[in-house]
Amino acid sequence: MTERYPASSNLYERAQRVIPSGIWGHNKFPAAFAPGRYPFFADRGRGCRFVDVDGNEFIDYLCGYGAMISGYAHPEIDAAAASRASLGDCLTQPTALSVELAELLVETVAGMSWCAFGKNGSDALATALLVARSSTGRDGVVCIDGAYHGSHSWCNWCNPGEGRPAEGSAEVRLVPWNDPGALEALLATEGDRIAAAVLTPFHHPILGRSILPAPGYWAAVERLCRTAGVLLVVDDVRAGFRLDLRGSHSYFGFRPDLVCLSKALGNTYPIAVTLGVEPHRRAAEAIFASGTFWNCSAPMAASIANLRLLASGDAVARIWSVGERLCRGLERIGREHGFEVEMSGVPSMPTMTIAGDESFVVMNRFAEAMAAEGSLVNPTHNWFLSTAHTEEDVDETLSHADAAFAALATIAEPAVR
Ligand SMILES: Cc1ncc(COP(=O)(O)O)c(C=O)c1O
């Protein structure tokens, strides 16, 4: 398959000399993207597609790991960002756009009355933890076993690799998802040490199936946190704007204290935000958190344009509808080829697994075959859809899946067929 990606492979070779592992960040470990079988370097994107450095075109179901929701190179969003950048992106003071965007976010995200900016999802989480600790005078944090909240050292449990201080996650306690009893037991013994419970709106773990909240789960979590004086923090970095523009807590019907958003907010422009309810405003005023680029104005202009665009149509419903078509289509085509495809999570960011494929061997082969056909999917991580994906794009991908499953049928272990 390397002949499909010669320029990618050459760049990868060069990159390995000057960039540790050749690729930094989300695609770093070749476990997900085996050398020679994927486009390693992109050239340009438009809508839901991108072209790699070899000129191959792909329908993209990773959307910059969620950063793209309205389409790559969206003319209105890019024009807003470019026009602002032409006046100076990173100035010494914040611009009026920071106030305009904060007002828009507070109006949009249910229950929130203030917001603080950052660049990456990890910034938003770090700020939330500072606020929670400032507000409660406690240090502990409860998270869900298997959840991913970024690669900072407080998240040791969800990151591979060396160089992590053993005490990095010392203040973190893990409980299983969808188990209010475990949270209740933990808070009964350690509640007076816990500042925050940090949860994603549904469980989209690092590997494998996503799991929606069981009926009553969020109500129980909210009640337990309130009783223990623990701040309920929603990490909506990945799911944000793909369930409900008012925040995923609106979709599931609960009231968090703090909400962290990033990824889709700026439609590929780097921006993050921590939003909070009124009672924790003073705590936010009492902390110091900063980053040189946190007040950059071009991503704020992009975010305003993006939010207005998303709000002006039935964006979330449209993304769900094409996602549904993709999920049901993959299940059907999988069945036709003898594979039990499981699409979990929500249609706007589904996770694909195959029954019996515990080690993801088949999913890896499937994703490689999909790349060869012209659709980019990830074998172990959830996918993302956007308003730029049309029914025609999805149907094209389903024809890629048909070919990919056919190729797979010759190599799959009998256990999964
Ligand atoms: C749920 C969740 N939280 C936090 C983060 C960290 O965001 P970032 O990589 O932008 O720092 C991510 C990133 O993928 C995420 O998926």
The ligand as a MOL file (V3000), in Angstrom:
LIG
                    3D

  0  0  0     0  0            999 V3000
M  V30 BEGIN CTAB
M  V30 COUNTS 16 16 0 0 0
M  V30 BEGIN ATOM
M  V30 1 C -12.7050 14.6020 26.2970 0
M  V30 2 C -11.4310 15.3570 26.1030 0
M  V30 3 N -10.9940 16.1820 27.0660 0
M  V30 4 C -9.8730 16.8910 26.9270 0
M  V30 5 C -9.0950 16.7760 25.8180 0
M  V30 6 C -7.8250 17.5550 25.7010 0
M  V30 7 O -7.9430 18.5020 24.7090 0
M  V30 8 P -6.6390 19.0420 23.9580 0
M  V30 9 O -6.0340 17.8810 23.2370 0
M  V30 10 O -7.1690 20.0840 23.0330 0
M  V30 11 O -5.7430 19.6070 25.0010 0
M  V30 12 C -9.5030 15.9370 24.7740 0
M  V30 13 C -8.7050 15.8030 23.5500 0
M  V30 14 O -8.9040 14.9990 22.7080 0
M  V30 15 C -10.6970 15.2030 24.9260 0
M  V30 16 O -11.1350 14.3790 23.9680 0
M  V30 END ATOM
M  V30 BEGIN BOND
M  V30 1 1 1 2
M  V30 2 1 2 3
M  V30 3 2 2 15
M  V30 4 2 3 4
M  V30 5 1 4 5
M  V30 6 1 5 6
M  V30 7 2 5 12
M  V30 8 1 6 7
M  V30 9 1 7 8
M  V30 10 2 8 9
M  V30 11 1 8 10
M  V30 12 1 8 11
M  V30 13 1 12 13
M  V30 14 1 12 15
M  V30 15 2 13 14
M  V30 16 1 15 16
M  V30 END BOND
M  V30 END CTAB
M  END
